[in-house]
Amino acid sequence: MKQLTQIGLMLVLSNFMTSCNGQTNKGNQSQKSNDKSVLVGGNFENSEFTYYGIPKHISSIDTSPGWNLKGDKILLTGVVYQQDGKTPAPNVLLYYYQTNTEGRYVHKPEEKRSMPPNNLGQTHGYIRGWVKTDAEGKYAIYTVKPGSYPIHAEPAHIHVTVKEPNEIKEYYIDDFVFEDDKLLTATKRQRLENRCGSGILNLVPNGDLQIGERNLILGLNVSGYPKKQGVN
Ligand SMILES: [Fe+2]
């Protein structure tokens, strides 16, 4: 019986590890694949999860399925800029996914956006969604502040993947993380890649809400990103 429990725990551990490894860089070489999409920033596992259940029409403003959970309500917002850091980039898709307030990626079949685990037990759970930047490059995501993983000391985070309206393949960028998170140690800060700019948020209280602003610069610190690649 004890052995069974241990096996169960290992499966749970493995699920947590694999579900977060979605954003692991598997290489640094830029290359073109057969479908003519341009790979930047290296391959990353489960990049196709970006499109699982994606709706036809995507707004620049989204409320996540975690919004109604008991916890800190946050607004993630900012402007996405082109490579020059000045020109707003419209129609850029941002896909996000996060844990619940207990640090778990949970599949909830009754939730429309929920993703059932694949045959390796990997899932992005149900607190996930998409925004597409408006004409001014703006986006806004209303959600609940995620908890940190219950089993290892990773800072609380929200994963983000970018898909630009061009031939560049989707690529992951730095997670949204929180300046006041004790688990965001000096060592961890040093290791951040700052893809498209820093993901560290200074949450500013605004009534019942806390607002975290993050502007993105497309391709910044993303290996293999084509120079002067514009977004139409
Ligand atoms: Fe994660």
Boltz pocket constraint, residues with backbone or C-beta under 6 A from the ligand:
constraints:
  - pocket:
      binder: B
      contacts: [[A, 19], [A, 20], [A, 157], [A, 159]]
      max_distance: 6.0
